[in-house]
Amino acid sequence: METDREGPRSSIPMREASARAGISAEPPRAVGAKPAGANDESGAAGEVRRMFSLIAPRYDFLNHLLSLNIDKLWWRRTARAFSHLLAHSDSTVLDLCCGTGDMAFALWRQAQSRGAEPALVALDFSHAMLVRAVAKSKGRPIRWLEADALRLPFRDQSFRLITSAFGFRNLANYDAGLREIYRVLTPGGEAGILDFGEPQGPLGRFYRLYFRHILPAIGTVISGVRGPYAYLPSSVERFPPPEEMLERMRRAGFRNTGWTPYTFGIAGLYRGVK
C-alpha cells in the first residue's frame, strides 16, 4: 500500500521548483465534478443525475464490456480489503453512489463468506439506477435508498464502514463529500473509495488513447447517448491524483490514509480511518 507518509517522489521537487520560479506552489484544485454546461455545484449535480439516468438500461453491459470484466475483480478486491469489518453481523455498512448495486453485492457476498450478515445500506440519487439495483438484488437483505451523498439522511456516527465505487468522482464537491462520510462514520470506522486513476508510462499512453477516444465512441454507439461517455474521461482527468486525494482526506479528519493501485493504476482504493 502506498501510504500518506510516503507520497509520490515527484511531489516535493515540483513544489521546490515552483517556489524558485516565484509562482504558487499549489496548483489550482477542482472543487468537484463539472459536466459540460454546468455553471455551479447544483447544476453539476443535476447534470450528473440526468446522464446516469439516461444510461441506466445499458449501464451494466457497458461497464463489463468496456472494462473487459476487470471491474468485477476490483469490486471483489475492495470488499476483501474490509473483510475484517464485514465478518461481524453487528457492523453497519453504507455504500455511497451505489449505481446498480455491484459494490453493495460484493460487500454482501464477502460478509456471507465470513458467515455474517451486517446491516447494509446502498444509496444513490439516480432513481433509474436504483430501479436496476433493486431488480438485481434477488432478495438480498440490502436497504436501497434514494438520496444525495452530499446531504446524507443519517445521524452522526451511524456506520462502521462506508464505501463508494466509481461514484465519488462524480460528486459536485469532493471535500463536502469527504466531510459527510467522516460525519456519519463511527469513531474508528473506515472509509474506502474505489475510483479510476491515470496509469503512467507506455501503458498510460495506450490507456489514455483508449479512454479518451475509443471508449466514448463505443459507449455512445451502444447506449445511444453521447454525453455520459464523453464526460467519463474528462471526469477522471479532473479527479485529484492520489497524493492530493490523500491530503484532502487528512484535512477532512481521516487518519491512516492510504492508496492501493489496482491494475497498474487504472483504478485504485483510497482508505482512511476516523
C-alpha positions as CSV (number, residue, x, y, z in Angstrom):
1,M,0.0,0.0,0.0
2,E,1.2,3.5,-0.8
3,T,0.6,5.5,2.4
4,D,0.3,9.1,3.1
5,R,3.7,9.1,4.8
6,E,5.3,8.4,1.5
7,G,3.7,10.4,-1.3
8,P,5.0,10.4,-4.9
9,R,8.7,11.1,-5.3
10,S,7.9,13.9,-7.8
11,S,5.8,16.0,-5.4
12,I,8.5,17.6,-3.3
13,P,10.8,18.6,-6.2
14,M,7.8,20.1,-8.0
15,R,7.0,22.3,-5.1
16,E,10.6,23.4,-4.7
17,A,10.9,24.2,-8.4
18,S,7.7,26.3,-8.2
19,A,9.0,28.2,-5.3
20,R,12.2,29.0,-7.0
21,A,10.3,30.3,-10.1
22,G,8.4,32.6,-7.8
23,I,5.0,31.1,-8.5
24,S,2.4,29.5,-6.3
25,A,3.4,26.0,-5.0
26,E,-0.2,24.9,-5.0
27,P,-1.9,24.1,-8.4
28,P,-5.5,25.0,-8.9
29,R,-7.8,22.5,-7.3
30,A,-11.0,21.1,-8.7
31,V,-13.9,21.6,-6.3
32,G,-15.8,18.6,-7.8
33,A,-17.3,17.2,-11.0
34,K,-18.2,19.7,-13.6
35,P,-20.0,18.2,-16.7
36,A,-20.3,20.3,-19.8
37,G,-22.9,23.1,-19.4
38,A,-22.8,23.1,-15.6
39,N,-22.1,26.5,-14.1
40,D,-22.3,25.7,-10.3
41,E,-22.5,22.8,-7.9
42,S,-26.2,22.5,-8.2
43,G,-26.0,22.4,-12.0
44,A,-23.2,19.8,-11.9
45,A,-25.2,17.5,-9.6
46,G,-28.3,17.8,-11.8
47,E,-26.4,17.1,-15.0
48,V,-24.7,14.0,-13.4
49,R,-28.1,12.7,-12.3
50,R,-29.5,13.2,-15.7
51,M,-26.7,11.5,-17.5
52,F,-26.7,8.4,-15.3
53,S,-30.5,8.1,-15.5
54,L,-30.2,8.1,-19.3
55,I,-27.7,5.3,-19.5
56,A,-29.1,3.1,-16.7
57,P,-30.7,0.5,-19.0
58,R,-27.3,-0.3,-20.6
59,Y,-25.0,0.6,-17.7
60,D,-24.1,-2.9,-16.5
61,F,-23.5,-4.3,-20.0
62,L,-21.2,-1.4,-21.0
63,N,-19.3,-1.4,-17.7
64,H,-18.4,-5.1,-18.1
65,L,-17.7,-4.7,-21.9
66,L,-15.5,-1.6,-21.7
67,S,-13.5,-2.8,-18.7
68,L,-13.2,-6.4,-20.1
69,N,-14.9,-7.6,-16.9
70,I,-11.9,-6.3,-14.8
71,D,-14.4,-4.2,-12.9
72,K,-15.8,-7.3,-11.2
73,L,-12.3,-8.1,-9.9
74,W,-12.0,-4.5,-8.5
75,W,-15.2,-4.8,-6.5
76,R,-14.3,-8.2,-5.1
77,R,-10.8,-6.9,-4.1
78,T,-12.3,-3.9,-2.4
79,A,-14.8,-6.0,-0.4
80,R,-12.0,-8.3,0.7
81,A,-10.0,-5.3,1.9
82,F,-12.7,-4.7,4.5
83,S,-13.4,-8.4,5.4
84,H,-12.4,-7.7,9.0
85,L,-15.4,-5.4,9.3
86,L,-17.8,-7.4,7.2
87,A,-17.1,-10.5,9.3
88,H,-19.3,-9.1,12.1
89,S,-23.1,-9.1,11.9
90,D,-23.3,-6.1,14.2
91,S,-21.4,-3.9,11.7
92,T,-23.3,-1.2,9.9
93,V,-22.3,-0.6,6.2
94,L,-23.1,2.1,3.7
95,D,-22.3,2.0,0.0
96,L,-22.5,5.5,-1.5
97,C,-23.3,6.4,-5.1
98,C,-24.2,2.7,-5.4
99,G,-25.4,2.8,-9.0
100,T,-26.9,-0.5,-10.0
101,G,-25.5,-2.1,-6.8
102,D,-22.4,-4.1,-7.8
103,M,-20.2,-2.8,-5.0
104,A,-23.0,-3.5,-2.5
105,F,-23.4,-7.0,-3.8
106,A,-19.7,-7.6,-3.5
107,L,-19.8,-6.4,0.1
108,W,-22.8,-8.7,0.9
109,R,-21.1,-11.7,-0.7
110,Q,-17.9,-11.1,1.3
111,A,-19.9,-10.9,4.5
112,Q,-21.7,-14.1,3.6
113,S,-18.4,-15.8,3.0
114,R,-17.4,-15.0,6.6
115,G,-20.8,-16.2,8.0
116,A,-22.0,-12.7,8.8
117,E,-24.9,-10.5,7.8
118,P,-24.2,-6.9,8.7
119,A,-26.8,-4.1,8.2
120,L,-26.1,-2.9,4.6
121,V,-27.5,0.3,3.1
122,A,-26.9,1.3,-0.5
123,L,-27.6,4.9,-1.6
124,D,-27.8,6.7,-4.9
125,F,-29.5,9.9,-6.1
126,S,-30.5,8.4,-9.5
127,H,-33.9,6.8,-9.3
128,A,-33.3,4.9,-12.6
129,M,-30.1,3.3,-11.3
130,L,-31.7,2.2,-8.1
131,V,-34.6,0.6,-10.0
132,R,-31.9,-1.5,-11.8
133,A,-30.2,-2.3,-8.5
134,V,-33.4,-3.5,-6.8
135,A,-34.2,-5.7,-9.8
136,K,-30.8,-7.3,-9.4
137,S,-30.9,-7.8,-5.7
138,K,-32.8,-11.1,-5.7
139,G,-33.9,-10.9,-2.1
140,R,-30.6,-9.9,-0.7
141,P,-31.2,-8.0,2.6
142,I,-29.9,-4.7,1.3
143,R,-31.7,-1.4,2.0
144,W,-31.9,0.7,-1.1
145,L,-32.2,4.5,-0.5
146,E,-32.6,7.4,-2.9
147,A,-30.6,10.3,-1.5
148,D,-27.8,12.8,-2.1
149,A,-24.3,11.8,-1.0
150,L,-23.6,15.4,-0.1
151,R,-26.6,15.5,2.3
152,L,-26.8,12.1,3.9
153,P,-30.0,11.4,5.8
154,F,-28.3,9.8,8.7
155,R,-27.3,10.8,12.2
156,D,-23.7,11.3,13.1
157,Q,-21.7,8.2,13.8
158,S,-24.1,5.8,12.1
159,F,-21.8,3.4,10.1
160,R,-18.7,1.3,10.8
161,L,-17.8,1.1,7.1
162,I,-18.6,3.4,4.2
163,T,-17.6,2.6,0.6
164,S,-18.0,4.2,-2.8
165,A,-17.1,2.6,-6.1
166,F,-16.7,4.8,-9.2
167,G,-19.2,7.3,-7.9
168,F,-17.3,9.7,-5.6
169,R,-15.6,11.2,-8.6
170,N,-19.0,12.5,-9.8
171,L,-19.7,14.5,-6.7
172,A,-20.1,18.2,-7.2
173,N,-17.9,18.9,-4.2
174,Y,-15.2,16.4,-3.2
175,D,-14.3,17.9,0.2
176,A,-18.0,18.2,1.2
177,G,-18.4,14.5,0.3
178,L,-15.4,13.6,2.5
179,R,-16.8,15.6,5.3
180,E,-20.2,13.8,5.1
181,I,-18.5,10.4,5.0
182,Y,-16.5,11.4,8.1
183,R,-19.6,12.7,9.9
184,V,-21.6,9.5,9.6
185,L,-18.7,7.2,10.4
186,T,-18.3,5.8,13.9
187,P,-15.1,6.6,15.7
188,G,-12.6,4.0,14.4
189,G,-14.8,3.5,11.4
190,E,-13.3,3.1,8.0
191,A,-13.9,4.5,4.5
192,G,-13.0,3.0,1.1
193,I,-13.2,5.0,-2.1
194,L,-12.6,3.0,-5.3
195,D,-12.2,5.1,-8.4
196,F,-10.4,5.5,-11.7
197,G,-6.8,6.8,-12.0
198,E,-4.4,7.5,-14.8
199,P,-1.6,5.0,-15.2
200,Q,1.9,6.2,-16.2
201,G,4.4,5.1,-18.8
202,P,3.7,3.2,-22.1
203,L,0.6,1.6,-20.6
204,G,-0.6,5.1,-19.6
205,R,-0.3,6.4,-23.2
206,F,-2.2,3.5,-24.6
207,Y,-4.8,3.7,-21.8
208,R,-5.4,7.5,-22.5
209,L,-5.9,6.8,-26.2
210,Y,-8.4,4.1,-25.4
211,F,-10.1,6.1,-22.6
212,R,-10.4,9.4,-24.4
213,H,-11.3,8.2,-27.9
214,I,-12.2,4.5,-28.2
215,L,-14.3,4.1,-25.0
216,P,-16.5,7.1,-25.6
217,A,-17.2,6.1,-29.2
218,I,-18.2,2.5,-28.2
219,G,-20.2,3.7,-25.2
220,T,-22.1,6.3,-27.3
221,V,-23.0,3.8,-30.1
222,I,-24.2,1.1,-27.7
223,S,-26.1,3.4,-25.2
224,G,-27.4,5.7,-27.9
225,V,-26.5,8.6,-25.6
226,R,-23.4,10.8,-26.2
227,G,-23.0,12.9,-23.1
228,P,-22.1,10.4,-20.4
229,Y,-19.3,8.6,-22.3
230,A,-17.8,11.9,-23.4
231,Y,-17.9,13.1,-19.8
232,L,-16.3,9.9,-18.4
233,P,-12.6,10.6,-19.4
234,S,-12.9,14.3,-18.5
235,S,-14.2,13.4,-15.1
236,V,-11.2,11.1,-14.5
237,E,-8.7,13.8,-15.6
238,R,-10.4,16.3,-13.3
239,F,-10.3,14.0,-10.3
240,P,-7.5,14.6,-7.8
241,P,-4.3,12.5,-8.2
242,P,-3.6,10.1,-5.3
243,E,-1.3,12.4,-3.3
244,E,-3.9,15.3,-3.4
245,M,-6.8,13.0,-2.6
246,L,-5.0,11.7,0.4
247,E,-4.3,15.2,1.6
248,R,-8.0,16.1,1.2
249,M,-8.9,13.0,3.3
250,R,-6.5,14.1,6.0
251,R,-7.9,17.6,6.0
252,A,-11.4,16.1,6.5
253,G,-10.1,14.4,9.6
254,F,-9.1,10.9,8.4
255,R,-6.0,9.1,9.7
256,N,-4.1,6.1,8.5
257,T,-4.8,7.1,4.9
258,G,-3.5,5.1,2.0
259,W,-4.0,4.4,-1.7
260,T,-3.6,0.9,-3.3
261,P,-3.4,0.9,-7.1
262,Y,-5.4,-1.7,-9.0
263,T,-4.4,-3.0,-12.4
264,F,-1.3,-0.8,-12.9
265,G,-3.1,2.3,-11.5
266,I,-6.1,2.2,-13.9
267,A,-8.2,2.2,-10.7
268,G,-7.2,2.4,-7.0
269,L,-8.6,2.2,-3.5
270,Y,-8.4,5.1,-1.1
271,R,-8.7,4.2,2.6
272,G,-9.0,6.2,5.8
273,V,-10.0,5.7,9.4
274,K,-12.0,8.1,11.6
